[in-house]
Amino acid sequence: MRKSITKFAFTALTLAFCATANADLGVGVKAGTLGLGIEGRWKALPWLDLRLGANQYDFSTNGSQAGIDYDTTLAMDNYYVTGNFRFPLSPFRVTAGLYSNGNELQMTSQDTGGNDFNIGGINFSSDDIGALQAITSFEKTSPYFGVGYDFEIFGKVGLNLDFGVLWQGEPNVSLDATGFDTAPPLVQAVLAPALEIERRELEDEMSDYKAWPVVALSFVYNF
């Protein structure tokens, strides 16, 4: 959370500085599949503007991954810069940019009440190994491409729509058992390779997230 606050503060300070330096600026708030955010826009040319922003949101869910039930937090945490190419006499634009991507899926196995986990094809008692914890992260720098529509009233108040794809790249999954260090040595010897097999299965399933669909709605005020 502290990292996210720092990103929002950086963005807000940058926008405030730009506002004092240039009148062709818009600031706004947005919500979408990358979280809640703040965004600033500088109109460099009649057909081109540059945008700087940050998004953050934690969404909790649950479900089965690689045969194990997890409580999952989808932690969105990213900031970005984009170039937006406008079409003459039209609200339509094409957008390309780069994201500093801190998005993660944070997963903790659900309590089995002492029943077995099947890890890598082998059954282990939760009393022996504790809970499973997994974190999925992606490439730290991710390209974005999309399209959008910018609607303005009297050149001051605007409504922006974005549709695109954030290419997060191949997932990187870590998987640990909270009770590994206190488990009997024989259990540890069998559990270690089983965790690696399970981790690879999770990584294969998480590859579905490497292309993240982006849909966002922004409200903008132009200076």
Secondary structure as a PSIPRED ss2 file (coil, helix, strand):
# PSIPRED VFORMAT (PSIPRED V4.0)

   1 M C   1.000  0.000  0.000
   2 R H   0.000  1.000  0.000
   3 K H   0.000  1.000  0.000
   4 S H   0.000  1.000  0.000
   5 I H   0.000  1.000  0.000
   6 T H   0.000  1.000  0.000
   7 K H   0.000  1.000  0.000
   8 F H   0.000  1.000  0.000
   9 A H   0.000  1.000  0.000
  10 F H   0.000  1.000  0.000
  11 T H   0.000  1.000  0.000
  12 A H   0.000  1.000  0.000
  13 L H   0.000  1.000  0.000
  14 T H   0.000  1.000  0.000
  15 L H   0.000  1.000  0.000
  16 A H   0.000  1.000  0.000
  17 F H   0.000  1.000  0.000
  18 C H   0.000  1.000  0.000
  19 A H   0.000  1.000  0.000
  20 T H   0.000  1.000  0.000
  21 A H   0.000  1.000  0.000
  22 N C   1.000  0.000  0.000
  23 A C   1.000  0.000  0.000
  24 D C   1.000  0.000  0.000
  25 L E   0.000  0.000  1.000
  26 G E   0.000  0.000  1.000
  27 V E   0.000  0.000  1.000
  28 G E   0.000  0.000  1.000
  29 V E   0.000  0.000  1.000
  30 K E   0.000  0.000  1.000
  31 A E   0.000  0.000  1.000
  32 G E   0.000  0.000  1.000
  33 T C   1.000  0.000  0.000
  34 L C   1.000  0.000  0.000
  35 G E   0.000  0.000  1.000
  36 L E   0.000  0.000  1.000
  37 G E   0.000  0.000  1.000
  38 I E   0.000  0.000  1.000
  39 E E   0.000  0.000  1.000
  40 G E   0.000  0.000  1.000
  41 R E   0.000  0.000  1.000
  42 W E   0.000  0.000  1.000
  43 K E   0.000  0.000  1.000
  44 A E   0.000  0.000  1.000
  45 L E   0.000  0.000  1.000
  46 P C   1.000  0.000  0.000
  47 W C   1.000  0.000  0.000
  48 L E   0.000  0.000  1.000
  49 D E   0.000  0.000  1.000
  50 L E   0.000  0.000  1.000
  51 R E   0.000  0.000  1.000
  52 L E   0.000  0.000  1.000
  53 G E   0.000  0.000  1.000
  54 A E   0.000  0.000  1.000
  55 N E   0.000  0.000  1.000
  56 Q E   0.000  0.000  1.000
  57 Y E   0.000  0.000  1.000
  58 D E   0.000  0.000  1.000
  59 F E   0.000  0.000  1.000
  60 S E   0.000  0.000  1.000
  61 T E   0.000  0.000  1.000
  62 N E   0.000  0.000  1.000
  63 G E   0.000  0.000  1.000
  64 S E   0.000  0.000  1.000
  65 Q E   0.000  0.000  1.000
  66 A C   1.000  0.000  0.000
  67 G C   1.000  0.000  0.000
  68 I E   0.000  0.000  1.000
  69 D E   0.000  0.000  1.000
  70 Y E   0.000  0.000  1.000
  71 D E   0.000  0.000  1.000
  72 T E   0.000  0.000  1.000
  73 T E   0.000  0.000  1.000
  74 L E   0.000  0.000  1.000
  75 A E   0.000  0.000  1.000
  76 M E   0.000  0.000  1.000
  77 D E   0.000  0.000  1.000
  78 N E   0.000  0.000  1.000
  79 Y E   0.000  0.000  1.000
  80 Y E   0.000  0.000  1.000
  81 V E   0.000  0.000  1.000
  82 T E   0.000  0.000  1.000
  83 G E   0.000  0.000  1.000
  84 N E   0.000  0.000  1.000
  85 F E   0.000  0.000  1.000
  86 R E   0.000  0.000  1.000
  87 F C   1.000  0.000  0.000
  88 P C   1.000  0.000  0.000
  89 L C   1.000  0.000  0.000
  90 S C   1.000  0.000  0.000
  91 P C   1.000  0.000  0.000
  92 F E   0.000  0.000  1.000
  93 R E   0.000  0.000  1.000
  94 V E   0.000  0.000  1.000
  95 T E   0.000  0.000  1.000
  96 A E   0.000  0.000  1.000
  97 G E   0.000  0.000  1.000
  98 L E   0.000  0.000  1.000
  99 Y E   0.000  0.000  1.000
 100 S E   0.000  0.000  1.000
 101 N E   0.000  0.000  1.000
 102 G C   1.000  0.000  0.000
 103 N C   1.000  0.000  0.000
 104 E E   0.000  0.000  1.000
 105 L E   0.000  0.000  1.000
 106 Q E   0.000  0.000  1.000
 107 M E   0.000  0.000  1.000
 108 T E   0.000  0.000  1.000
 109 S E   0.000  0.000  1.000
 110 Q C   1.000  0.000  0.000
 111 D C   1.000  0.000  0.000
 112 T C   1.000  0.000  0.000
 113 G C   1.000  0.000  0.000
 114 G C   1.000  0.000  0.000
 115 N C   1.000  0.000  0.000
 116 D E   0.000  0.000  1.000
 117 F E   0.000  0.000  1.000
 118 N E   0.000  0.000  1.000
 119 I E   0.000  0.000  1.000
 120 G C   1.000  0.000  0.000
 121 G C   1.000  0.000  0.000
 122 I E   0.000  0.000  1.000
 123 N E   0.000  0.000  1.000
 124 F E   0.000  0.000  1.000
 125 S E   0.000  0.000  1.000
 126 S H   0.000  1.000  0.000
 127 D H   0.000  1.000  0.000
 128 D H   0.000  1.000  0.000
 129 I H   0.000  1.000  0.000
 130 G C   1.000  0.000  0.000
 131 A C   1.000  0.000  0.000
 132 L E   0.000  0.000  1.000
 133 Q E   0.000  0.000  1.000
 134 A E   0.000  0.000  1.000
 135 I E   0.000  0.000  1.000
 136 T E   0.000  0.000  1.000
 137 S E   0.000  0.000  1.000
 138 F C   1.000  0.000  0.000
 139 E C   1.000  0.000  0.000
 140 K C   1.000  0.000  0.000
 141 T E   0.000  0.000  1.000
 142 S E   0.000  0.000  1.000
 143 P E   0.000  0.000  1.000
 144 Y E   0.000  0.000  1.000
 145 F E   0.000  0.000  1.000
 146 G E   0.000  0.000  1.000
 147 V E   0.000  0.000  1.000
 148 G E   0.000  0.000  1.000
 149 Y E   0.000  0.000  1.000
 150 D E   0.000  0.000  1.000
 151 F E   0.000  0.000  1.000
 152 E E   0.000  0.000  1.000
 153 I E   0.000  0.000  1.000
 154 F C   1.000  0.000  0.000
 155 G C   1.000  0.000  0.000
 156 K C   1.000  0.000  0.000
 157 V E   0.000  0.000  1.000
 158 G E   0.000  0.000  1.000
 159 L E   0.000  0.000  1.000
 160 N E   0.000  0.000  1.000
 161 L E   0.000  0.000  1.000
 162 D E   0.000  0.000  1.000
 163 F E   0.000  0.000  1.000
 164 G E   0.000  0.000  1.000
 165 V E   0.000  0.000  1.000
 166 L E   0.000  0.000  1.000
 167 W E   0.000  0.000  1.000
 168 Q C   1.000  0.000  0.000
 169 G C   1.000  0.000  0.000
 170 E C   1.000  0.000  0.000
 171 P C   1.000  0.000  0.000
 172 N E   0.000  0.000  1.000
 173 V E   0.000  0.000  1.000
 174 S E   0.000  0.000  1.000
 175 L E   0.000  0.000  1.000
 176 D E   0.000  0.000  1.000
 177 A E   0.000  0.000  1.000
 178 T C   1.000  0.000  0.000
 179 G C   1.000  0.000  0.000
 180 F C   1.000  0.000  0.000
 181 D C   1.000  0.000  0.000
 182 T C   1.000  0.000  0.000
 183 A C   1.000  0.000  0.000
 184 P C   1.000  0.000  0.000
 185 P H   0.000  1.000  0.000
 186 L H   0.000  1.000  0.000
 187 V H   0.000  1.000  0.000
 188 Q H   0.000  1.000  0.000
 189 A H   0.000  1.000  0.000
 190 V H   0.000  1.000  0.000
 191 L H   0.000  1.000  0.000
 192 A H   0.000  1.000  0.000
 193 P H   0.000  1.000  0.000
 194 A H   0.000  1.000  0.000
 195 L H   0.000  1.000  0.000
 196 E H   0.000  1.000  0.000
 197 I H   0.000  1.000  0.000
 198 E H   0.000  1.000  0.000
 199 R H   0.000  1.000  0.000
 200 R H   0.000  1.000  0.000
 201 E H   0.000  1.000  0.000
 202 L H   0.000  1.000  0.000
 203 E H   0.000  1.000  0.000
 204 D H   0.000  1.000  0.000
 205 E H   0.000  1.000  0.000
 206 M H   0.000  1.000  0.000
 207 S H   0.000  1.000  0.000
 208 D H   0.000  1.000  0.000
 209 Y H   0.000  1.000  0.000
 210 K C   1.000  0.000  0.000
 211 A E   0.000  0.000  1.000
 212 W E   0.000  0.000  1.000
 213 P E   0.000  0.000  1.000
 214 V E   0.000  0.000  1.000
 215 V E   0.000  0.000  1.000
 216 A E   0.000  0.000  1.000
 217 L E   0.000  0.000  1.000
 218 S E   0.000  0.000  1.000
 219 F E   0.000  0.000  1.000
 220 V E   0.000  0.000  1.000
 221 Y E   0.000  0.000  1.000
 222 N E   0.000  0.000  1.000
 223 F C   1.000  0.000  0.000
